[in-house]
Amino acid sequence: MSDKVLHITDDQFEAEVIKSDKPVLVDFWAPWCGPCKMVGPIIESLAEKMDNVKFCKVDIDQNVEWASKLKVMSIPTMVIYKDGEVMASQIGALPEEELRRFIEANI
């Protein structure tokens, strides 16, 4: 597992995401979710390649506050934040190149 992907809690969300000085991709996921397991290695790979973006994961089973605020109904849901604002969101697994394009288009 990459040390470039932060596993954060609801308590850390504001400091790590909202107040981040660079764009953040937040992956809302759960350990039992098949598509989430497919996206995990892709996010790890992109985190190694994209130093201009912070990558965070939020386990929705353990941390319901922000998933609820953002009305996350399906997982994986990936949300891009920039300057504390939601720029875009994507529901479902994407291949690495598509996820990279989604990130680059919204940061």
PyRosetta script that sets phi, psi and omega in degrees:
from pyrosetta import init, pose_from_sequence

init()
pose = pose_from_sequence("MSDKVLHITDDQFEAEVIKSDKPVLVDFWAPWCGPCKMVGPIIESLAEKMDNVKFCKVDIDQNVEWASKLKVMSIPTMVIYKDGEVMASQIGALPEEELRRFIEANI")
pose.set_psi(1, 136.9)
pose.set_omega(1, -179.4)
pose.set_phi(2, -71.7)
pose.set_psi(2, 143.9)
pose.set_omega(2, 173.9)
pose.set_phi(3, -86.7)
pose.set_psi(3, 4.5)
pose.set_omega(3, 178.2)
pose.set_phi(4, -88.6)
pose.set_psi(4, -8.9)
pose.set_omega(4, 177.7)
pose.set_phi(5, -106.9)
pose.set_psi(5, 117.8)
pose.set_omega(5, -178.5)
pose.set_phi(6, -89.3)
pose.set_psi(6, 129.0)
pose.set_omega(6, 171.6)
pose.set_phi(7, -92.9)
pose.set_psi(7, 112.4)
pose.set_omega(7, -173.5)
pose.set_phi(8, -115.7)
pose.set_psi(8, 160.6)
pose.set_omega(8, 177.5)
pose.set_phi(9, -106.0)
pose.set_psi(9, 171.0)
pose.set_omega(9, 175.3)
pose.set_phi(10, -55.0)
pose.set_psi(10, -38.7)
pose.set_omega(10, -178.3)
pose.set_phi(11, -65.5)
pose.set_psi(11, -26.9)
pose.set_omega(11, -178.7)
pose.set_phi(12, -93.1)
pose.set_psi(12, -10.9)
pose.set_omega(12, -170.3)
pose.set_phi(13, -57.0)
pose.set_psi(13, -48.2)
pose.set_omega(13, -176.6)
pose.set_phi(14, -63.2)
pose.set_psi(14, -46.0)
pose.set_omega(14, -178.6)
pose.set_phi(15, -66.3)
pose.set_psi(15, -42.6)
pose.set_omega(15, -174.0)
pose.set_phi(16, -84.0)
pose.set_psi(16, -29.8)
pose.set_omega(16, -174.3)
pose.set_phi(17, -110.5)
pose.set_psi(17, -61.5)
pose.set_omega(17, -173.8)
pose.set_phi(18, -62.2)
pose.set_psi(18, -41.6)
pose.set_omega(18, -176.4)
pose.set_phi(19, -95.9)
pose.set_psi(19, 9.9)
pose.set_omega(19, -179.5)
pose.set_phi(20, -63.9)
pose.set_psi(20, 142.5)
pose.set_omega(20, 178.6)
pose.set_phi(21, -86.0)
pose.set_psi(21, -1.0)
pose.set_omega(21, 173.6)
pose.set_phi(22, -135.6)
pose.set_psi(22, 163.6)
pose.set_omega(22, -179.7)
pose.set_phi(23, -57.5)
pose.set_psi(23, 149.1)
pose.set_omega(23, -177.2)
pose.set_phi(24, -128.6)
pose.set_psi(24, 132.7)
pose.set_omega(24, 168.5)
pose.set_phi(25, -100.3)
pose.set_psi(25, 120.4)
pose.set_omega(25, 177.4)
pose.set_phi(26, -106.5)
pose.set_psi(26, 123.8)
pose.set_omega(26, 178.2)
pose.set_phi(27, -102.3)
pose.set_psi(27, 109.9)
pose.set_omega(27, 173.6)
pose.set_phi(28, -86.7)
pose.set_psi(28, 122.2)
pose.set_omega(28, -171.1)
pose.set_phi(29, -148.2)
pose.set_psi(29, 177.0)
pose.set_omega(29, 173.0)
pose.set_phi(30, -148.1)
pose.set_psi(30, 149.7)
pose.set_omega(30, -176.4)
pose.set_phi(31, -62.7)
pose.set_psi(31, -25.5)
pose.set_omega(31, -177.2)
pose.set_phi(32, -87.2)
pose.set_psi(32, -4.2)
pose.set_omega(32, -172.8)
pose.set_phi(33, -88.0)
pose.set_psi(33, 115.7)
pose.set_omega(33, -179.6)
pose.set_phi(34, -57.8)
pose.set_psi(34, -54.3)
pose.set_omega(34, 178.8)
pose.set_phi(35, -60.0)
pose.set_psi(35, -31.2)
pose.set_omega(35, 177.4)
pose.set_phi(36, -63.3)
pose.set_psi(36, -38.5)
pose.set_omega(36, 179.3)
pose.set_phi(37, -66.0)
pose.set_psi(37, -31.9)
pose.set_omega(37, 177.3)
pose.set_phi(38, -70.9)
pose.set_psi(38, -37.9)
pose.set_omega(38, -177.0)
pose.set_phi(39, -74.9)
pose.set_psi(39, -30.9)
pose.set_omega(39, -176.4)
pose.set_phi(40, -49.0)
pose.set_psi(40, -55.9)
pose.set_omega(40, -179.1)
pose.set_phi(41, -64.4)
pose.set_psi(41, -29.3)
pose.set_omega(41, 178.5)
pose.set_phi(42, -67.8)
pose.set_psi(42, -43.6)
pose.set_omega(42, 178.0)
pose.set_phi(43, -64.5)
pose.set_psi(43, -41.2)
pose.set_omega(43, 177.2)
pose.set_phi(44, -58.7)
pose.set_psi(44, -44.7)
pose.set_omega(44, -179.3)
pose.set_phi(45, -63.5)
pose.set_psi(45, -46.1)
pose.set_omega(45, 179.6)
pose.set_phi(46, -65.4)
pose.set_psi(46, -35.6)
pose.set_omega(46, 179.2)
pose.set_phi(47, -62.6)
pose.set_psi(47, -34.2)
pose.set_omega(47, 178.2)
pose.set_phi(48, -70.4)
pose.set_psi(48, -29.2)
pose.set_omega(48, -172.9)
pose.set_phi(49, -97.7)
pose.set_psi(49, -23.6)
pose.set_omega(49, -172.3)
pose.set_phi(50, -114.6)
pose.set_psi(50, 87.9)
pose.set_omega(50, -178.0)
pose.set_phi(51, -73.7)
pose.set_psi(51, -14.2)
pose.set_omega(51, -177.8)
pose.set_phi(52, -84.7)
pose.set_psi(52, 1.1)
pose.set_omega(52, -178.2)
pose.set_phi(53, -130.2)
pose.set_psi(53, 141.2)
pose.set_omega(53, 173.7)
pose.set_phi(54, -94.3)
pose.set_psi(54, 138.4)
pose.set_omega(54, -179.8)
pose.set_phi(55, -116.0)
pose.set_psi(55, 125.8)
pose.set_omega(55, 179.2)
pose.set_phi(56, -129.3)
pose.set_psi(56, 149.5)
pose.set_omega(56, 175.7)
pose.set_phi(57, -123.2)
pose.set_psi(57, 137.9)
pose.set_omega(57, 177.8)
pose.set_phi(58, -124.3)
pose.set_psi(58, 116.9)
pose.set_omega(58, 176.8)
pose.set_phi(59, -77.3)
pose.set_psi(59, 110.6)
pose.set_omega(59, -173.9)
pose.set_phi(60, -70.2)
pose.set_psi(60, -17.9)
pose.set_omega(60, 176.1)
pose.set_phi(61, -72.3)
pose.set_psi(61, -32.6)
pose.set_omega(61, -177.9)
pose.set_phi(62, -94.9)
pose.set_psi(62, -22.4)
pose.set_omega(62, -172.6)
pose.set_phi(63, -135.7)
pose.set_psi(63, 93.8)
pose.set_omega(63, -173.7)
pose.set_phi(64, -94.0)
pose.set_psi(64, -17.2)
pose.set_omega(64, -172.1)
pose.set_phi(65, -60.4)
pose.set_psi(65, -56.3)
pose.set_omega(65, -176.1)
pose.set_phi(66, -73.4)
pose.set_psi(66, -34.6)
pose.set_omega(66, 176.2)
pose.set_phi(67, -61.3)
pose.set_psi(67, -38.9)
pose.set_omega(67, 178.5)
pose.set_phi(68, -68.7)
pose.set_psi(68, -44.6)
pose.set_omega(68, 179.3)
pose.set_phi(69, -58.6)
pose.set_psi(69, -37.1)
pose.set_omega(69, -177.7)
pose.set_phi(70, -90.6)
pose.set_psi(70, 3.6)
pose.set_omega(70, 178.9)
pose.set_phi(71, 55.8)
pose.set_psi(71, 44.0)
pose.set_omega(71, 176.9)
pose.set_phi(72, -71.8)
pose.set_psi(72, 114.7)
pose.set_omega(72, -178.1)
pose.set_phi(73, -107.8)
pose.set_psi(73, -26.3)
pose.set_omega(73, -179.3)
pose.set_phi(74, -129.5)
pose.set_psi(74, 149.4)
pose.set_omega(74, 176.9)
pose.set_phi(75, -128.6)
pose.set_psi(75, 152.6)
pose.set_omega(75, -1.7)
pose.set_phi(76, -72.4)
pose.set_psi(76, 142.0)
pose.set_omega(76, 169.8)
pose.set_phi(77, -119.7)
pose.set_psi(77, 126.8)
pose.set_omega(77, 178.6)
pose.set_phi(78, -111.8)
pose.set_psi(78, 128.8)
pose.set_omega(78, -177.4)
pose.set_phi(79, -121.6)
pose.set_psi(79, 132.4)
pose.set_omega(79, 176.9)
pose.set_phi(80, -101.0)
pose.set_psi(80, 126.0)
pose.set_omega(80, 175.3)
pose.set_phi(81, -109.7)
pose.set_psi(81, 141.1)
pose.set_omega(81, 172.2)
pose.set_phi(82, -141.9)
pose.set_psi(82, 128.9)
pose.set_omega(82, -178.3)
pose.set_phi(83, 52.4)
pose.set_psi(83, 39.0)
pose.set_omega(83, 175.9)
pose.set_phi(84, 79.3)
pose.set_psi(84, 1.3)
pose.set_omega(84, -178.0)
pose.set_phi(85, -112.9)
pose.set_psi(85, 146.7)
pose.set_omega(85, 174.2)
pose.set_phi(86, -73.3)
pose.set_psi(86, 123.0)
pose.set_omega(86, 179.6)
pose.set_phi(87, -96.0)
pose.set_psi(87, -37.2)
pose.set_omega(87, -177.5)
pose.set_phi(88, -167.5)
pose.set_psi(88, 161.0)
pose.set_omega(88, 173.3)
pose.set_phi(89, -141.0)
pose.set_psi(89, 155.5)
pose.set_omega(89, -177.0)
pose.set_phi(90, -139.3)
pose.set_psi(90, 127.9)
pose.set_omega(90, 177.8)
pose.set_phi(91, -105.0)
pose.set_psi(91, 132.8)
pose.set_omega(91, 176.1)
pose.set_phi(92, 99.8)
pose.set_psi(92, 162.8)
pose.set_omega(92, -178.5)
pose.set_phi(93, -74.8)
pose.set_psi(93, 142.2)
pose.set_omega(93, 176.1)
pose.set_phi(94, -128.4)
pose.set_psi(94, 149.0)
pose.set_omega(94, 170.8)
pose.set_phi(95, -63.8)
pose.set_psi(95, 159.2)
pose.set_omega(95, -173.6)
pose.set_phi(96, -55.6)
pose.set_psi(96, -46.1)
pose.set_omega(96, -177.5)
pose.set_phi(97, -64.0)
pose.set_psi(97, -39.2)
pose.set_omega(97, 178.7)
pose.set_phi(98, -67.3)
pose.set_psi(98, -40.4)
pose.set_omega(98, 179.2)
pose.set_phi(99, -66.1)
pose.set_psi(99, -40.1)
pose.set_omega(99, 176.6)
pose.set_phi(100, -59.8)
pose.set_psi(100, -45.0)
pose.set_omega(100, 179.4)
pose.set_phi(101, -63.4)
pose.set_psi(101, -41.2)
pose.set_omega(101, 177.4)
pose.set_phi(102, -59.2)
pose.set_psi(102, -45.2)
pose.set_omega(102, 179.9)
pose.set_phi(103, -64.5)
pose.set_psi(103, -51.1)
pose.set_omega(103, -176.7)
pose.set_phi(104, -61.3)
pose.set_psi(104, -33.8)
pose.set_omega(104, -179.3)
pose.set_phi(105, -71.9)
pose.set_psi(105, -17.5)
pose.set_omega(105, -172.9)
pose.set_phi(106, -119.1)
pose.set_psi(106, 10.7)
pose.set_omega(106, 176.8)
pose.set_phi(107, -112.9)
pose.dump_pdb("model.pdb")
